[in-house]
Amino acid sequence: MRGVEQIPWVYDAMCSVMEWTGLSRWREWLVRGAHGVTLEVGCGTGRNLPRYDASLTVIGLEPDADAIAKAKRRAPNRPLVRASAEALPFREGVFDTVVSSLVFCTVPRPDVGLDEIGRVLKADGQLRMLEHVRHESAPIGWMQDTLQPAWTLVAGGCHPNRHTEHTVEANGFVIHEEGRRRDGSMRRFVASKKRP
Ligand SMILES: C[S@@+](CC[C@H](N)C(=O)[O-])C[C@H]1O[C@@H](n2cnc3c(N)ncnc32)[C@H](O)[C@@H]1O
């Protein structure tokens, strides 16, 4: 489904405003904690890619061709792969860190995507997420539920009312309290794979 998220100049313009009003600090937190071999799923136009430490190996993964072309221009030295979070083209247990920012609102099958992330992460690997979710306030949550079909159409697949933290916990991960932040609909946290 094509929408605002798949038109790089529109998406970048919107992000610039959000970053200026606070999102930049959350992006910094997200990438600064990455270590070792890192995969960024749904890297979009690559807005996080220049923020990683230059010494890290970071692979960007993104299904949209226009977004990936923009990411290539933004971060020419980072390897980029055109693929989906639900079918990661990597072997088991190869990544120390997987990063996702503003992606699991859009992934069509989030449970499958999280299973795949669990598969490619090392046993002691970390999943770092910055996501927007359904608002805790009942009236705002209701509004998000009401607007969701139109929003999803215009935005290109984004769901404003997902319970992403619950989905993460229901699909093999434990969320750490340290560093966790909730602000309106915005969330950021680190999660580890549950021990078998
Ligand atoms: C709101 S954008 C976020 C882009 C970028 N992560 C950022 O922080 O600016 C959502 C991105 O998720 C990507 N996406 C959608 N479905 C996906 C999937 N199944 N697997 C991986 N990425 C997906 C979209 O193409 C889009 O680039």
The ligand as an SDF file (V2000), in Angstrom:
LIG
                    3D

 27 29  0  0  0  0  0  0  0  0999 V2000
    7.2010    5.5540    9.3680 C   0  0  0  0  0  0  0  0  0  0  0  0
    8.3950    4.8110    8.3550 S   0  0  0  0  0  0  0  0  0  0  0  0
    9.8220    4.7900    9.4220 C   0  0  0  0  0  0  0  0  0  0  0  0
   11.1080    4.8630    8.6670 C   0  0  0  0  0  0  0  0  0  0  0  0
   12.3570    4.9490    9.5450 C   0  0  0  0  0  0  0  0  0  0  0  0
   12.5070    3.7770   10.3700 N   0  0  0  0  0  0  0  0  0  0  0  0
   12.3650    6.1790   10.4100 C   0  0  0  0  0  0  0  0  0  0  0  0
   12.5130    6.0650   11.6300 O   0  0  0  0  0  0  0  0  0  0  0  0
   12.2440    7.2880    9.8560 O   0  0  0  0  0  0  0  0  0  0  0  0
    7.9210    3.0990    8.3390 C   0  0  0  0  0  0  0  0  0  0  0  0
    8.8190    2.2810    7.4560 C   0  0  0  0  0  0  0  0  0  0  0  0
    8.5050    0.8830    7.6370 O   0  0  0  0  0  0  0  0  0  0  0  0
    8.6480    0.2660    6.3820 C   0  0  0  0  0  0  0  0  0  0  0  0
    7.9390   -1.0170    6.3630 N   0  0  0  0  0  0  0  0  0  0  0  0
    6.6560   -1.2520    6.0460 C   0  0  0  0  0  0  0  0  0  0  0  0
    6.3990   -2.5590    6.0620 N   0  0  0  0  0  0  0  0  0  0  0  0
    7.5450   -3.1710    6.4250 C   0  0  0  0  0  0  0  0  0  0  0  0
    7.9190   -4.5210    6.5970 C   0  0  0  0  0  0  0  0  0  0  0  0
    7.0410   -5.5160    6.4300 N   0  0  0  0  0  0  0  0  0  0  0  0
    9.1900   -4.7970    6.9290 N   0  0  0  0  0  0  0  0  0  0  0  0
   10.0880   -3.7910    7.1140 C   0  0  0  0  0  0  0  0  0  0  0  0
    9.7830   -2.4950    6.9590 N   0  0  0  0  0  0  0  0  0  0  0  0
    8.5260   -2.1820    6.6150 C   0  0  0  0  0  0  0  0  0  0  0  0
    8.0530    1.2920    5.4270 C   0  0  0  0  0  0  0  0  0  0  0  0
    8.4040    1.0230    4.0670 O   0  0  0  0  0  0  0  0  0  0  0  0
    8.6330    2.5820    5.9720 C   0  0  0  0  0  0  0  0  0  0  0  0
    9.8750    2.8950    5.4030 O   0  0  0  0  0  0  0  0  0  0  0  0
  1  2  1  0
  2  3  1  0
  2 10  1  0
  3  4  1  0
  4  5  1  0
  5  6  1  0
  5  7  1  0
  7  8  2  0
  7  9  1  0
 10 11  1  0
 11 12  1  0
 11 26  1  0
 12 13  1  0
 13 14  1  0
 13 24  1  0
 14 15  1  0
 14 23  1  0
 15 16  2  0
 16 17  1  0
 17 18  1  0
 17 23  2  0
 18 19  1  0
 18 20  2  0
 20 21  1  0
 21 22  2  0
 22 23  1  0
 24 25  1  0
 24 26  1  0
 26 27  1  0
M  CHG  2   2   1   9  -1
M  END
$$$$
